[in-house]
Amino acid sequence: MKLLTDFTKLSKVIGGVIVIGYFVQLIAPSTRGVFALVPGRFLPCVWNIFTAGLLEVHFYKVIFSVVSCLALARLIEPVWGSSEFLKFLAATNAATGAATLFLLYIFFALTQYSEKSGDLLYKEVSGFEGVVAGCLVAIKQIMPDNEIMLLTGVIRFRVKHLPSLFLAFAVAGSFVLGTALSTVPFVCFGTYFAWVYLRFLQYKPELSARGDPFNEDFRFASFFPEFVQPPVDKVAQVVGVALRLAPRSPSRAAGGFVPGAAPLPGSDDADAARRRERGARALEERLGSRKPASVPVSTNADIEAPLAEDRTAQAVSSGAEGS
């Protein structure tokens, strides 16, 4: 029981929903068509865009999804808060489901004259991988330089590489396990839409701005190997302009900064200074109970008072001698 108390309430609720959904579809297989994403039956079941990302039909994926949800939420939720974390999960999950549905329609249109095109229209697609991929993107933003060591340090890599590694292994494993139709689009779209949300849309009240558009370590090309990052940067810039995903910062725009232009000199340093200041305040709160007793400080009045008394005593003694 103590182990469960170490995890957040929201992550335990989401994990419980995944487990309950697994047993419901196991007992009543017909419910898969109600909660999974089925392109041919999307209308009137429009809620499938959201519920498909919470439905697992394989036991090993249930275990992986629940463990991942509990572990990742423990790192993200204390930093953002429950409401912002839930908003992030909902946005990433819904966008992933909608994009996957659109992609399946495109595949059907391209293969409609083949013998198996109808099967694609009624495939049941579901899985929590998109949300897991999105949470790894959030971890990349929060603690990019933290190092992960496996096999007693034999394998080492930084957290900022975790989303790319997960995407590569998930895609490769899906072809081996025969789950590529759901895993590949969910993981790819989950990674991308989580990045879009965190890069351009997430509101940060401490900065009075949205997103993290000036962080060079969080640009889209950072998800790729270094030797392909320059061309990816160019493509991402063109796509960003086309989709109007230009950096916007109200506080900087108010000071004369033009949204979409290059960041002002020192802007990244200012953001880093704010983060250090928040960390220092948190450290002071933790050490508040250990503060040493105040040391009395001598003021000028304290120093001058004895001197005045000495001068008065000397004057009295001089007068006595003169008399």
TORKOL-4160 file (C-alpha; in steps of 0.2 Angstrom, whole numbers, padded with zeros to 4 digits, m for minus):
323
<pt num="1" X="0000" Y="0000" Z="0000"/>
<pt num="2" X="0014" Y="0012" Z="0004"/>
<pt num="3" X="0020" Y="0009" Z="m0014"/>
<pt num="4" X="0004" Y="0016" Z="m0021"/>
<pt num="5" X="0005" Y="0031" Z="m0010"/>
<pt num="6" X="0020" Y="0037" Z="m0019"/>
<pt num="7" X="0011" Y="0040" Z="m0035"/>
<pt num="8" X="m0001" Y="0054" Z="m0040"/>
<pt num="9" X="m0020" Y="0052" Z="m0039"/>
<pt num="10" X="m0022" Y="0057" Z="m0057"/>
<pt num="11" X="m0010" Y="0044" Z="m0063"/>
<pt num="12" X="m0019" Y="0031" Z="m0052"/>
<pt num="13" X="m0036" Y="0035" Z="m0059"/>
<pt num="14" X="m0029" Y="0034" Z="m0077"/>
<pt num="15" X="m0021" Y="0018" Z="m0073"/>
<pt num="16" X="m0037" Y="0011" Z="m0066"/>
<pt num="17" X="m0047" Y="0017" Z="m0082"/>
<pt num="18" X="m0034" Y="0007" Z="m0093"/>
<pt num="19" X="m0036" Y="m0009" Z="m0082"/>
<pt num="20" X="m0055" Y="m0008" Z="m0081"/>
<pt num="21" X="m0056" Y="m0005" Z="m0100"/>
<pt num="22" X="m0045" Y="m0020" Z="m0103"/>
<pt num="23" X="m0056" Y="m0032" Z="m0093"/>
<pt num="24" X="m0072" Y="m0024" Z="m0100"/>
<pt num="25" X="m0067" Y="m0028" Z="m0118"/>
<pt num="26" X="m0061" Y="m0045" Z="m0112"/>
<pt num="27" X="m0078" Y="m0050" Z="m0105"/>
<pt num="28" X="m0088" Y="m0041" Z="m0119"/>
<pt num="29" X="m0078" Y="m0040" Z="m0135"/>
<pt num="30" X="m0091" Y="m0031" Z="m0144"/>
<pt num="31" X="m0087" Y="m0015" Z="m0133"/>
<pt num="32" X="m0071" Y="m0014" Z="m0143"/>
<pt num="33" X="m0081" Y="m0006" Z="m0157"/>
<pt num="34" X="m0088" Y="0007" Z="m0145"/>
<pt num="35" X="m0072" Y="0013" Z="m0138"/>
<pt num="36" X="m0058" Y="0009" Z="m0151"/>
<pt num="37" X="m0056" Y="0020" Z="m0166"/>
<pt num="38" X="m0065" Y="0012" Z="m0181"/>
<pt num="39" X="m0065" Y="0023" Z="m0196"/>
<pt num="40" X="m0080" Y="0016" Z="m0204"/>
<pt num="41" X="m0090" Y="0018" Z="m0188"/>
<pt num="42" X="m0084" Y="0035" Z="m0183"/>
<pt num="43" X="m0101" Y="0043" Z="m0184"/>
<pt num="44" X="m0110" Y="0043" Z="m0173"/>
<pt num="45" X="m0096" Y="0036" Z="m0161"/>
<pt num="46" X="m0086" Y="0053" Z="m0161"/>
<pt num="47" X="m0079" Y="0050" Z="m0144"/>
<pt num="48" X="m0068" Y="0036" Z="m0151"/>
<pt num="49" X="m0055" Y="0049" Z="m0154"/>
<pt num="50" X="m0052" Y="0051" Z="m0136"/>
<pt num="51" X="m0057" Y="0034" Z="m0129"/>
<pt num="52" X="m0046" Y="0024" Z="m0141"/>
<pt num="53" X="m0030" Y="0031" Z="m0133"/>
<pt num="54" X="m0036" Y="0024" Z="m0116"/>
<pt num="55" X="m0040" Y="0006" Z="m0122"/>
<pt num="56" X="m0028" Y="m0008" Z="m0122"/>
<pt num="57" X="m0033" Y="m0026" Z="m0128"/>
<pt num="58" X="m0016" Y="m0035" Z="m0124"/>
<pt num="59" X="m0011" Y="m0039" Z="m0106"/>
<pt num="60" X="0007" Y="m0035" Z="m0109"/>
<pt num="61" X="0003" Y="m0018" Z="m0115"/>
<pt num="62" X="m0009" Y="m0015" Z="m0100"/>
<pt num="63" X="0006" Y="m0018" Z="m0089"/>
<pt num="64" X="0017" Y="m0007" Z="m0099"/>
<pt num="65" X="0005" Y="0007" Z="m0100"/>
<pt num="66" X="0000" Y="0007" Z="m0082"/>
<pt num="67" X="0018" Y="0007" Z="m0076"/>
<pt num="68" X="0023" Y="0021" Z="m0088"/>
<pt num="69" X="0008" Y="0032" Z="m0083"/>
<pt num="70" X="0013" Y="0030" Z="m0064"/>
<pt num="71" X="0031" Y="0033" Z="m0067"/>
<pt num="72" X="0030" Y="0048" Z="m0079"/>
<pt num="73" X="0016" Y="0057" Z="m0070"/>
<pt num="74" X="0027" Y="0056" Z="m0054"/>
<pt num="75" X="0040" Y="0067" Z="m0063"/>
<pt num="76" X="0028" Y="0078" Z="m0073"/>
<pt num="77" X="0013" Y="0082" Z="m0062"/>
<pt num="78" X="0023" Y="0090" Z="m0047"/>
<pt num="79" X="0031" Y="0102" Z="m0059"/>
<pt num="80" X="0015" Y="0107" Z="m0068"/>
<pt num="81" X="0001" Y="0103" Z="m0057"/>
<pt num="82" X="m0014" Y="0091" Z="m0059"/>
<pt num="83" X="m0025" Y="0103" Z="m0070"/>
<pt num="84" X="m0011" Y="0107" Z="m0082"/>
<pt num="85" X="m0005" Y="0089" Z="m0083"/>
<pt num="86" X="m0023" Y="0083" Z="m0087"/>
<pt num="87" X="m0025" Y="0097" Z="m0100"/>
<pt num="88" X="m0009" Y="0091" Z="m0108"/>
<pt num="89" X="m0014" Y="0073" Z="m0108"/>
<pt num="90" X="m0032" Y="0077" Z="m0115"/>
<pt num="91" X="m0025" Y="0088" Z="m0129"/>
<pt num="92" X="m0011" Y="0076" Z="m0134"/>
<pt num="93" X="m0023" Y="0061" Z="m0134"/>
<pt num="94" X="m0037" Y="0069" Z="m0144"/>
<pt num="95" X="m0025" Y="0076" Z="m0157"/>
<pt num="96" X="m0017" Y="0059" Z="m0159"/>
<pt num="97" X="m0034" Y="0051" Z="m0161"/>
<pt num="98" X="m0040" Y="0063" Z="m0174"/>
<pt num="99" X="m0024" Y="0063" Z="m0184"/>
<pt num="100" X="m0024" Y="0044" Z="m0184"/>
<pt num="101" X="m0042" Y="0043" Z="m0190"/>
<pt num="102" X="m0037" Y="0055" Z="m0204"/>
<pt num="103" X="m0022" Y="0045" Z="m0209"/>
<pt num="104" X="m0033" Y="0029" Z="m0210"/>
<pt num="105" X="m0045" Y="0038" Z="m0221"/>
<pt num="106" X="m0030" Y="0043" Z="m0233"/>
<pt num="107" X="m0024" Y="0025" Z="m0233"/>
<pt num="108" X="m0041" Y="0019" Z="m0237"/>
<pt num="109" X="m0043" Y="0031" Z="m0252"/>
<pt num="110" X="m0026" Y="0026" Z="m0259"/>
<pt num="111" X="m0030" Y="0007" Z="m0258"/>
<pt num="112" X="m0049" Y="0007" Z="m0261"/>
<pt num="113" X="m0047" Y="m0003" Z="m0276"/>
<pt num="114" X="m0037" Y="m0017" Z="m0268"/>
<pt num="115" X="m0046" Y="m0032" Z="m0261"/>
<pt num="116" X="m0042" Y="m0028" Z="m0243"/>
<pt num="117" X="m0046" Y="m0010" Z="m0243"/>
<pt num="118" X="m0063" Y="m0013" Z="m0234"/>
<pt num="119" X="m0054" Y="m0022" Z="m0220"/>
<pt num="120" X="m0044" Y="m0006" Z="m0216"/>
<pt num="121" X="m0060" Y="0004" Z="m0214"/>
<pt num="122" X="m0066" Y="m0007" Z="m0200"/>
<pt num="123" X="m0050" Y="m0010" Z="m0191"/>
<pt num="124" X="m0051" Y="m0007" Z="m0172"/>
<pt num="125" X="m0036" Y="0004" Z="m0168"/>
<pt num="126" X="m0032" Y="0008" Z="m0149"/>
<pt num="127" X="m0018" Y="0010" Z="m0137"/>
<pt num="128" X="m0010" Y="0021" Z="m0124"/>
<pt num="129" X="0007" Y="0023" Z="m0133"/>
<pt num="130" X="0003" Y="0040" Z="m0140"/>
<pt num="131" X="0001" Y="0047" Z="m0122"/>
<pt num="132" X="0017" Y="0038" Z="m0116"/>
<pt num="133" X="0026" Y="0046" Z="m0131"/>
<pt num="134" X="0019" Y="0063" Z="m0126"/>
<pt num="135" X="0024" Y="0061" Z="m0108"/>
<pt num="136" X="0042" Y="0057" Z="m0113"/>
<pt num="137" X="0042" Y="0073" Z="m0124"/>
<pt num="138" X="0037" Y="0083" Z="m0108"/>
<pt num="139" X="0051" Y="0074" Z="m0098"/>
<pt num="140" X="0063" Y="0080" Z="m0112"/>
<pt num="141" X="0058" Y="0098" Z="m0109"/>
<pt num="142" X="0059" Y="0097" Z="m0090"/>
<pt num="143" X="0075" Y="0088" Z="m0087"/>
<pt num="144" X="0084" Y="0086" Z="m0104"/>
<pt num="145" X="0102" Y="0084" Z="m0097"/>
<pt num="146" X="0098" Y="0071" Z="m0084"/>
<pt num="147" X="0108" Y="0055" Z="m0087"/>
<pt num="148" X="0100" Y="0038" Z="m0087"/>
<pt num="149" X="0111" Y="0023" Z="m0084"/>
<pt num="150" X="0106" Y="0005" Z="m0088"/>
<pt num="151" X="0116" Y="m0011" Z="m0084"/>
<pt num="152" X="0126" Y="m0003" Z="m0070"/>
<pt num="153" X="0132" Y="0011" Z="m0082"/>
<pt num="154" X="0136" Y="0000" Z="m0097"/>
<pt num="155" X="0122" Y="0010" Z="m0107"/>
<pt num="156" X="0121" Y="0028" Z="m0104"/>
<pt num="157" X="0110" Y="0042" Z="m0113"/>
<pt num="158" X="0103" Y="0058" Z="m0108"/>
<pt num="159" X="0084" Y="0061" Z="m0105"/>
<pt num="160" X="0083" Y="0072" Z="m0120"/>
<pt num="161" X="0086" Y="0057" Z="m0131"/>
<pt num="162" X="0072" Y="0046" Z="m0123"/>
<pt num="163" X="0058" Y="0051" Z="m0134"/>
<pt num="164" X="0067" Y="0047" Z="m0150"/>
<pt num="165" X="0073" Y="0030" Z="m0143"/>
<pt num="166" X="0056" Y="0026" Z="m0138"/>
<pt num="167" X="0049" Y="0030" Z="m0155"/>
<pt num="168" X="0062" Y="0019" Z="m0164"/>
<pt num="169" X="0060" Y="0004" Z="m0152"/>
<pt num="170" X="0041" Y="0006" Z="m0152"/>
<pt num="171" X="0040" Y="0006" Z="m0171"/>
<pt num="172" X="0052" Y="m0008" Z="m0173"/>
<pt num="173" X="0043" Y="m0019" Z="m0160"/>
<pt num="174" X="0026" Y="m0015" Z="m0168"/>
<pt num="175" X="0031" Y="m0024" Z="m0184"/>
<pt num="176" X="0037" Y="m0039" Z="m0174"/>
<pt num="177" X="0021" Y="m0040" Z="m0164"/>
<pt num="178" X="0009" Y="m0036" Z="m0178"/>
<pt num="179" X="0002" Y="m0020" Z="m0170"/>
<pt num="180" X="0010" Y="m0008" Z="m0182"/>
<pt num="181" X="m0007" Y="m0001" Z="m0188"/>
<pt num="182" X="m0011" Y="0007" Z="m0171"/>
<pt num="183" X="0007" Y="0008" Z="m0163"/>
<pt num="184" X="0016" Y="0018" Z="m0177"/>
<pt num="185" X="0003" Y="0032" Z="m0180"/>
<pt num="186" X="m0001" Y="0033" Z="m0161"/>
<pt num="187" X="0018" Y="0035" Z="m0156"/>
<pt num="188" X="0022" Y="0047" Z="m0170"/>
<pt num="189" X="0007" Y="0058" Z="m0168"/>
<pt num="190" X="0009" Y="0058" Z="m0149"/>
<pt num="191" X="0027" Y="0063" Z="m0150"/>
<pt num="192" X="0023" Y="0077" Z="m0163"/>
<pt num="193" X="0007" Y="0084" Z="m0155"/>
<pt num="194" X="0015" Y="0084" Z="m0137"/>
<pt num="195" X="0029" Y="0094" Z="m0144"/>
<pt num="196" X="0018" Y="0107" Z="m0153"/>
<pt num="197" X="0008" Y="0109" Z="m0137"/>
<pt num="198" X="0023" Y="0112" Z="m0126"/>
<pt num="199" X="0032" Y="0122" Z="m0139"/>
<pt num="200" X="0019" Y="0134" Z="m0144"/>
<pt num="201" X="0003" Y="0132" Z="m0134"/>
<pt num="202" X="0006" Y="0128" Z="m0115"/>
<pt num="203" X="0003" Y="0144" Z="m0105"/>
<pt num="204" X="0016" Y="0148" Z="m0092"/>
<pt num="205" X="0009" Y="0161" Z="m0080"/>
<pt num="206" X="0026" Y="0164" Z="m0072"/>
<pt num="207" X="0033" Y="0170" Z="m0089"/>
<pt num="208" X="0016" Y="0178" Z="m0095"/>
<pt num="209" X="0019" Y="0168" Z="m0111"/>
<pt num="210" X="0014" Y="0153" Z="m0121"/>
<pt num="211" X="0025" Y="0138" Z="m0125"/>
<pt num="212" X="0044" Y="0137" Z="m0125"/>
<pt num="213" X="0048" Y="0144" Z="m0143"/>
<pt num="214" X="0066" Y="0150" Z="m0139"/>
<pt num="215" X="0073" Y="0134" Z="m0132"/>
<pt num="216" X="0086" Y="0128" Z="m0144"/>
<pt num="217" X="0087" Y="0111" Z="m0136"/>
<pt num="218" X="0068" Y="0109" Z="m0138"/>
<pt num="219" X="0067" Y="0113" Z="m0157"/>
<pt num="220" X="0059" Y="0100" Z="m0168"/>
<pt num="221" X="0076" Y="0095" Z="m0176"/>
<pt num="222" X="0082" Y="0090" Z="m0158"/>
<pt num="223" X="0072" Y="0074" Z="m0160"/>
<pt num="224" X="0083" Y="0068" Z="m0174"/>
<pt num="225" X="0102" Y="0063" Z="m0175"/>
<pt num="226" X="0114" Y="0078" Z="m0176"/>
<pt num="227" X="0119" Y="0075" Z="m0194"/>
<pt num="228" X="0102" Y="0077" Z="m0201"/>
<pt num="229" X="0097" Y="0092" Z="m0190"/>
<pt num="230" X="0101" Y="0106" Z="m0202"/>
<pt num="231" X="0090" Y="0100" Z="m0216"/>
<pt num="232" X="0076" Y="0096" Z="m0203"/>
<pt num="233" X="0078" Y="0114" Z="m0196"/>
<pt num="234" X="0074" Y="0121" Z="m0213"/>
<pt num="235" X="0059" Y="0110" Z="m0216"/>
<pt num="236" X="0052" Y="0113" Z="m0199"/>
<pt num="237" X="0054" Y="0132" Z="m0202"/>
<pt num="238" X="0044" Y="0131" Z="m0218"/>
<pt num="239" X="0031" Y="0121" Z="m0210"/>
<pt num="240" X="0030" Y="0132" Z="m0195"/>
<pt num="241" X="0027" Y="0147" Z="m0206"/>
<pt num="242" X="0014" Y="0138" Z="m0216"/>
<pt num="243" X="0005" Y="0133" Z="m0201"/>
<pt num="244" X="0007" Y="0150" Z="m0192"/>
<pt num="245" X="0016" Y="0141" Z="m0178"/>
<pt num="246" X="0027" Y="0157" Z="m0175"/>
<pt num="247" X="0035" Y="0160" Z="m0158"/>
<pt num="248" X="0024" Y="0172" Z="m0148"/>
<pt num="249" X="0027" Y="0180" Z="m0132"/>
<pt num="250" X="0016" Y="0193" Z="m0125"/>
<pt num="251" X="0029" Y="0200" Z="m0113"/>
<pt num="252" X="0042" Y="0202" Z="m0126"/>
<pt num="253" X="0030" Y="0209" Z="m0139"/>
<pt num="254" X="0025" Y="0222" Z="m0127"/>
<pt num="255" X="0043" Y="0228" Z="m0126"/>
<pt num="256" X="0044" Y="0230" Z="m0145"/>
<pt num="257" X="0049" Y="0212" Z="m0149"/>
<pt num="258" X="0041" Y="0206" Z="m0166"/>
<pt num="259" X="0033" Y="0189" Z="m0164"/>
<pt num="260" X="0041" Y="0176" Z="m0176"/>
<pt num="261" X="0058" Y="0186" Z="m0177"/>
<pt num="262" X="0074" Y="0180" Z="m0169"/>
<pt num="263" X="0074" Y="0180" Z="m0150"/>
<pt num="264" X="0081" Y="0196" Z="m0141"/>
<pt num="265" X="0099" Y="0195" Z="m0135"/>
<pt num="266" X="0099" Y="0188" Z="m0117"/>
<pt num="267" X="0081" Y="0182" Z="m0118"/>
<pt num="268" X="0086" Y="0164" Z="m0115"/>
<pt num="269" X="0097" Y="0170" Z="m0101"/>
<pt num="270" X="0082" Y="0179" Z="m0093"/>
<pt num="271" X="0071" Y="0163" Z="m0094"/>
<pt num="272" X="0085" Y="0153" Z="m0086"/>
<pt num="273" X="0087" Y="0166" Z="m0072"/>
<pt num="274" X="0069" Y="0165" Z="m0068"/>
<pt num="275" X="0070" Y="0146" Z="m0067"/>
<pt num="276" X="0085" Y="0148" Z="m0056"/>
<pt num="277" X="0076" Y="0160" Z="m0045"/>
<pt num="278" X="0061" Y="0148" Z="m0043"/>
<pt num="279" X="0073" Y="0134" Z="m0038"/>
<pt num="280" X="0082" Y="0145" Z="m0025"/>
<pt num="281" X="0065" Y="0150" Z="m0018"/>
<pt num="282" X="0060" Y="0131" Z="m0016"/>
<pt num="283" X="0077" Y="0128" Z="m0008"/>
<pt num="284" X="0075" Y="0142" Z="0004"/>
<pt num="285" X="0058" Y="0135" Z="0009"/>
<pt num="286" X="0065" Y="0118" Z="0012"/>
<pt num="287" X="0079" Y="0125" Z="0023"/>
<pt num="288" X="0068" Y="0137" Z="0032"/>
<pt num="289" X="0066" Y="0126" Z="0047"/>
<pt num="290" X="0085" Y="0124" Z="0048"/>
<pt num="291" X="0090" Y="0143" Z="0048"/>
<pt num="292" X="0102" Y="0147" Z="0062"/>
<pt num="293" X="0098" Y="0159" Z="0076"/>
<pt num="294" X="0100" Y="0178" Z="0071"/>
<pt num="295" X="0116" Y="0185" Z="0076"/>
<pt num="296" X="0115" Y="0202" Z="0085"/>
<pt num="297" X="0122" Y="0216" Z="0074"/>
<pt num="298" X="0130" Y="0231" Z="0082"/>
<pt num="299" X="0123" Y="0248" Z="0076"/>
<pt num="300" X="0132" Y="0265" Z="0076"/>
<pt num="301" X="0121" Y="0270" Z="0091"/>
<pt num="302" X="0127" Y="0255" Z="0101"/>
<pt num="303" X="0145" Y="0259" Z="0097"/>
<pt num="304" X="0144" Y="0278" Z="0101"/>
<pt num="305" X="0134" Y="0276" Z="0118"/>
<pt num="306" X="0149" Y="0269" Z="0128"/>
<pt num="307" X="0160" Y="0283" Z="0120"/>
<pt num="308" X="0149" Y="0296" Z="0126"/>
<pt num="309" X="0148" Y="0290" Z="0143"/>
<pt num="310" X="0167" Y="0289" Z="0144"/>
<pt num="311" X="0168" Y="0308" Z="0138"/>
<pt num="312" X="0155" Y="0313" Z="0152"/>
<pt num="313" X="0165" Y="0304" Z="0165"/>
<pt num="314" X="0181" Y="0312" Z="0160"/>
<pt num="315" X="0173" Y="0330" Z="0160"/>
<pt num="316" X="0166" Y="0327" Z="0178"/>
<pt num="317" X="0183" Y="0321" Z="0184"/>
<pt num="318" X="0192" Y="0336" Z="0176"/>
<pt num="319" X="0180" Y="0348" Z="0185"/>
<pt num="320" X="0182" Y="0340" Z="0201"/>
<pt num="321" X="0201" Y="0342" Z="0200"/>
<pt num="322" X="0200" Y="0361" Z="0195"/>
<pt num="323" X="0190" Y="0365" Z="0210"/>
